[in-house]
């Protein structure tokens, strides 16, 4: 992977200090708050593994929650990802070969977040900071949410602001590190409809600007002459996306406890639109079934239907070395273009089951399996591009 000189030493130094401070805080919380049963520390391991030896992501996460005073609760999380495998590079898939996949060097990502919920009267203010670092990417995040209870706490209004600042450690023509900034505004309401039912509705408006390309994705050009590489699947042009992306997201969920079955159902719908021209619909359904006093079984299903970006194409038409507009292979270079399959018209299906088992009053374990399947909707994108994966997870929680 492309790196700026000196990136690895900088990455190691920052990561070491960040995790030393986080672990020290975790130990302090555990020591000072161990008599309060509402405090907890969690561990979770997840293994995302795509079929056909493609991407694999193994994640270790440690999280905690601690009630420091009667009106201040602190939550935090540290995550370590190990990434390996291969990903589509933009070439057209050729049966029996893997030259349309780019093998990636094993990489890691370390991330963490810390938030504090401060309650005062009917109000709760929650600031949060987040940080993520990998060999070629660094991200800083800041957010603040404010909730107000009304109607004897049957109605909660939430307003949130978030900002991210990212640095990509990849060389550009000017030798600078590309940067990206983003911001989001959320307005939401949660309404208790009865003792066993509540509904949540959110609206999010966001924007991102700066370097929005994927530096490791390119676009196939069928007529581009390259005597040193006659492979017809050769990729020669890096993708070009707009330098600004606006988005609007609507979200609605309903949770209801079914007394005769001693279980609850949660269903949700998400509508997404952005300035790339993408419109997507997400439907999700989960059931939480309590078995006895200590076991909860939860099957789930999620479906996503997405339209393609306006500038998505599987290959660039024409030969851009030609100067004669009358040549039959000539075509002007589009302003924006990308063959990233994630911007294509597609559908995804996720289904699985999880189990939570609680032992005594101080310890529980979680087990889950999910199957993730993506498929294209157009007639030009190869089905080989779309991944299918198994996702296994195991975790535990200790209350103090």
N, C-alpha and C positions, 0 to 999 in steps of 0.2 A: 504494500500500500504506500502511496506517496506521503512523505513526511517532510516537514521543514527541519533543517539542521538544528539539533539541540532539543527537539520536541520530547524525545524519550526521557531525558534527564529531568526536564521541567515537569513532565507528567508524573514521574516517580516521586519527586520531591513533594509536589502538591498533594498527591494521593496519600503519602505517608503521614503528613501532618493532619490532613482532613480526617483520616480514620483513627489516628491516635486520639484526637480531640473527641470524636464521636464515642469511641469505646470508653474513654474516661468519663464522659457524661452519663453513659449507660450504667456504669458501675456506681457512680454517685447517686443516681436515681434509685437503683436497687438497694443501696445501703440506707438511704435516708427514708425511703418510703415502704420498706418491706413489711410494715405492720398494717398497711392499708390494702385490703383484699381487692379493691377495684383496680389497682395497678397491675400491669401485665407486661411480659416480654414474650415476643413471638419469634419463631424461626420458620422459614419456608424454603423448600428446594423445589425448583421446577425444571423439567427437561422438555424443551420443544425440539422435535426432531422431524424434519421433512422427509418424505419418501425419496427414493432414488439417490440417497447420499447427497442431498442438497444441504440446506442450512440446518445447523444445530446450535441452539442457544441453551446453556445451562446457567440457571440463576440461583444464587444463594441470597436470602434476604433476612435481616434481623430488624424487628420493629418493637417499639415500646409505647406504652401509655402510662402517664403518671399524673395523679391529682395532687398538685403541690400544695394548694390551699383549697378552701371551700369554693372559690370562684376562679381558680386557674388550673387548667389541665394542659399538660404538655404531651405532644406525640412526636415521634421521630422514626426514621427508617434509614437503613443502610443496605444497599443492593450491590452485588457483584455479579456481572454477567461474563461468561466465557463463550465466544462466538467462533465458529469454524464452519467449514463446508464450502459450498459453491453457490453462486447466484447468477441469474441471467444477466448478460452484459449488453444486450441489445441486438445481437446477431440473430439471424433467422435459424431456428432449430433445424438440424439435419438428422434424420433418423439414424440411429446406431452410433452417433458421435456425441461428444460433450464439448465441442469447440464453441458452442453458444453459451457455455457456462464459464464464469470466471472463478477459479479457485482462489479463495481468500486466505491470507496468512492468519493463523489463529490470533484473535484479538480479545481484549478484555474491556469492560466498561465498569466503572465504579461510580455510584451515585448515592446521594443522601438527601434527606429533607428533614426539616424541623419546624414544628408549628406550635402555637400556644393559643388555646381557646380561653378568652378572658370574659367572664360573665359579670354583668353589672345591671341589676334590675331586670328589665325585659330584654336587654340587649346582650349579644355575645359577639365579640370582635376576635377574629382569628387571623393573625399575620403568619406568613409562612415563607421560608427560604428553601431553595433547592439547588443542588449542584450536581453536575454529571461530567465525567471525564473519561475519554478513551484516547487511543493513540493518535487519532486524526480529528478529534472533535471535542470541544469544551462548551458547556452550557451553564448559564446562570439563570435562575428563576426566582421571582419575587411575586407574592400575591397577598391580598388581604380580603377577607370575607366579613361581612357584617350582617347579623341576623337579628330580627326584632319579632317578639311574640305578641300576638294580639288575641282577642276573643278568648280569654282565659286559657291561653296557650294552645288553642285549637287551630290557630293559623300562625304560620311563620313566614315572614318575608325575608329573602336573602338577596344581598347585592355583593358582587365580587369583582375585583380587578386583579389582573395578572400581567406580568411582563417577563419576557425571556430575551436573553442576549447570548448569541451563539457565535463561536469562532471555529472556522474549519481550517485545520492544519494541512492545507493542500496548496501547492504553488499555482499561481495564476500568471498571466502574461506579464504583469507588473511586479511579480515576486511578492505580492502582499498576501496576507492571510484573509480570505473572504470572511465576511461577517453577515449575520442575519439577526434581525430584531422582530419581536412579535408582541402583540398585546391582545387581551381579551376582556370583555365586559359581560358579566352574567347577572341576570335578574331572574329570581325564581320564587315560587310560593309552594308551601306544603300545607295542605288542608286536611284536618281530621274530619272524616265524613260520618264517623260513628266510632264506638269503642273497639271495632275490629277492622276498620277500613280507613286508609288515608291515600291521598293522591298528591303527586308532585309534578309541577310544571316549571320548566326552565327555558329561558331564551339566552343564547350566547351569541355575541357579535365579536368577531376577531379579525385581525389583520397581521400579515407578516411581510417584511420587505428586506431586500438585500440579496444575498446569494442564495437562491432557492433551487439551483440545479443539484443533481446528484453527480459528484465528480467522477464516479466510477461507472456511469451509464453512457452508452453511445448509441448511435443509430446506423443501421445498415444502409449502404448505398449500392445498389445493384450494378451501376455502370461506371463506378469510379475506378480508373485504371491504376493498378498497383502491381508492377511487374515482380516485385519482391515477395508479394503475397497474393498469389492467384486464387486463393481460397474464396469461393463465391459467398461464403458467410462472413467475410471480413468486415469488421466495424471500423469506420474511419472518422466519423464526426461525433464529437461529444454533444450531448443533448443541450438544448437551449430553451429554458422556461422563462416566463415573465419574472421580473424582479419584484413583483408585488402580488400578494394573494389575499383576498378578502373572503371571509366565510360567515355564514349565518347558520345557527343550529337551534332547532326546536326539539324539546324533549318532554315526554309525558309518561308517567308511570303510575300504576295502581297496585296497591298491596292490600290483600284481604285475608283475614284469618277465618278458616272454615272449621267451626266448632265440632261438628259431628266426626270429622276426619282427623282432628287434632293436628292440622297442618295449615300452611299458608301458601298463597299463590302470589307471585309478583310478575306483572306483565308491563312491557314498556314499548314505546315507539319513538324513534329518533329520525328527524328530517334534517338532512345536511345539504347545503348549497354553497358553492364558492365561485369566485371570479374566473376560475379555470373552465367553468361550464359544467362542473360535476354536480349532479344531483343524486343523492343516495337515500334509501329508506332502510331502516333497521328495526326489526321486530325481535323481541326477546321474551322468553317465557321460562320461569323457574318455579319449581314446587319444593317446599320445605316440609318434609314429613317427619314428625317426631315419633320415635319408637321407644317406648318405655320412658325412663327418666334421663337417660344418658346418651342417646343416639339420635342424630338427625340425618336423614338421607335426602339428597337434593338432586333430582334430575334437571337438566336445563337444555334449552334449544335457542339458537340465535340465527337469524337470517338477514343477510344484507343484499340489497339490489342496488347497483351503482351504474350510472351512465358514464360515458367516456369524457375525458377532457377535450376541449375544442381543438387542441394541437396534438393530440395523440395520433400516431401513425406507426405502422410496423416497419416501414422503410421510407427513405427519402426518394422521391422520383427524380429521374434525370441524371445528367452528368454535369457537375459544376465546374469542370475544367474547360468546357466548351464556351466560346465567346459569341457564337453565331445563334441568335434567337430563332433562326429558321431551321436549325438542325433539329431533327425529330427527337433527339435525346436531350435537348436543352430544356431546362426548367429553372425558374428563379428560386433561389434558396428561401424557404419560408422564414418568417420572422421568428416563430417559435416552433419547436418540434421535440418530441420525446417518444421513445418506444418502450418506456417503462411500463410493464404489464399492470402495475398497480394503478395506472391512470386509464386503463382500458375499461370498456363496458364489461361488467363482471357480476358474479353472484358468489357469496360465501355462505357456507353452512357450518355451524359449530354446534355439536351436541355432545353431551357427556353426563357424568354423574359424580357426585361428591358425597363424602360421609364425614361427619364430625362425631367423635366419641369423647365424652367427658368422664374423667376418672376422679372420684371424690369431688372436692370443690375447688381444687387448685391446679388441675392439669387437664388438657385436652389435646387430641391429635386430629389432624385433618388429612384425608386422602381424596384425590380426585383424578379423573381421567377425562380428557376431551379429545374429540376428533375434529380437525379443522380441514375443510375442503373448499377450494376455490375453483371456479370454472368461468370461462369467457362466454360472452353473449353475442359477439360479432362473428362474422364469417371469415375474417382475415387473420386474426391473432391465433397462433398455434396453441393448441391445448396443452402442449408440453410446458409452456411457460408458467402455468398456474400451479401453485404448490398445494400439496396435501400433507398433513402433519398429524402426528400423535403428540399429545401434551399430557405428561404425567406430573403430579405434584404431591408433595408430602410436607406436613408442617406440624407445629405444636405450639401451644400457649401455656405459660405458667402465670398464675395470678399470685400477687403478693399482698 
